């Protein structure tokens, strides 16, 4: 077999037909080793193209009441919802926990709770009360609002309570897929974000994470990078600015917002409910929650919109499994 050489360009002696000097061509493979390589996007790591639109539709407040449980399960089974997050301290936790245990392939994360916001329907902590006294209001329930938690409690108490909730869910047989924070308590202050980060590492779970632009506006631009350094996965974008307070505005908002989805992995969330007497007695937002349920369970236009855009719907389980597989791979000698 003869030796292959690059043909010389007669117009430019000393260069081949590609305009490259032969000595440079010999060095090219070595030079390529020093060129920066583009990191794979989350979509690519999940097996999708970087230009594809991947969507998680999460159901918050599962376990809050019986109506929320039933509507969430209906939306997961028959609608567009792909995952849901459970409130462990709430009265109807045992019902949804039993379902999750009986259906181990289901996609349930935890809606970590430090607040109890409804006036006539309250709950307390999972942790021993003597461990988290700052989380308790004068009536012995969790505080109603995040600012009260920040003023009266401590990050350590939030950590103890959140850890107790996770352990209770695991003990109940829930194969927890991710974490997020009820009313954003663990996401609006750096000390509480450290708690969120510690829990994600301790239990090796992906988390709901605000978009980079939101962290920039809050003056906390480095938090996504901190979680990523720990090997914690999260979506590229998160939609939380629901621009409606009336049920008739729900569908129009989501038709517009979903038409604007960016490439990559995005999470949105809804609160599924039905207009039952139970839900009406708990919250004045019952009509909006019912409209969200109807829009994402029975409305054909929302489904058609996602289909036209080629949107791929996923839950958090595949992200959790990717995170854990990468960590196991990194631990191998």
C-alpha positions, 0 to 999 in steps of 0.5 A, a space after each residue: 500500500 502506498 503512502 497517501 499524500 495531499 495533492 499540492 495546489 500548483 497556484 500556491 506552492 507549499 500548500 495543498 488543494 485545501 490551502 493548508 501547509 502540509 506541516 499544519 495539517 500534521 499538527 491539526 489533530 493535536 491542535 483540535 485537542 485544545 479547542 473548547 468543546 460545547 457542553 451538552 444541553 440538558 435536552 441533549 443529555 436526555 436524548 433530544 436535539 438542542 433545538 427541540 422544545 421539552 416541557 414539564 407540566 407539574 401539578 402543585 399542592 397535591 395532598 393538600 385536599 381530596 379534591 386536589 388529589 383526585 383532579 391531579 390524578 385525572 390530569 396525570 392520567 387523561 390530561 397533559 400533566 407529567 409530574 406532580 409535587 406532594 405536600 407531606 404535612 397536609 391532611 390528605 397526604 396518606 391518600 396520595 402516598 398510598 396511590 404513589 406506593 401502588 403505582 411506583 412508575 408514577 412521577 411524584 416529587 415533594 412540594 416542601 412546606 414551611 407555610 400554611 396559608 389558608 385561614 380555615 384549613 391549617 396544618 403543622 410541621 412533620 418534625 417534632 415541634 420542639 425542634 422547629 419552634 420558630 416555624 410555629 405561629 401562635 396557634 401552633 400551625 405553620 406561618 401563613 406567609 414566607 416573610 413570617 418564616 424569614 422573620 420568626 424561624 431559621 434556615 436550620 429549622 427549615 432544613 430539619 422540617 424539610 428533611 423530615 418531610 422527605 423522610 416521611 415520604 420515602 418511608 411511605 413508599 413514594 419514589 420521590 423524583 424531585 423537589 420544589 418549594 411551596 410558596 417559594 420559601 426555600 428560593 427567595 433568600 440565600 440562606 434558604 437556598 443553601 438549605 434547598 441545595 443541601 437537601 438536593 445533594 443529600 437526597 440526590 434529587 433534581 430541583 425546580 429552579 428559577 430562570 437565570 434572568 430571575 436570579 439576575 433581577 434578584 441580585 443572586 446571579 450565581 445560584 444556578 451555577 452553584 447547584 450545577 457544580 454539585 451535580 444537581 439538574 434543573 430545567 433551562 426555564 421555569 414559568 411562574 408569572 401566571 398573569 391571571 386571577 380570574 378563571 376566564 383568563 386561564 386558557 388565553 394566558 397559557 395559549 399565549 405563553 406556550 406558543 412562546 416556549 423556548 428550545 430546551 427544557 421548560 417547567 410550568 405548573 398548575 394547581 388542579 382542582 374541581 369546583 367541589 364544596 371541599 375546595 370552595 371551603 378551603 380557598 377563594 382560588 377554587 375557580 382558577 384551580 378548576 379552570 387550570 384543571 379543565 384547560 390541561 385535562 380536557 381542552 383540545 386546543 392546548 393539546 393541539 398547540 403543543 402538537 403543532 410545535 412538536 413539544 415533547 412532554 416529560 416528567 422529572 423521573 428521567 431527569 432524576 435518573 440522569 442525575 443519579 446515573 451521572 453521579 454513579 459514573 463519576 464515582 467509578 474509579 
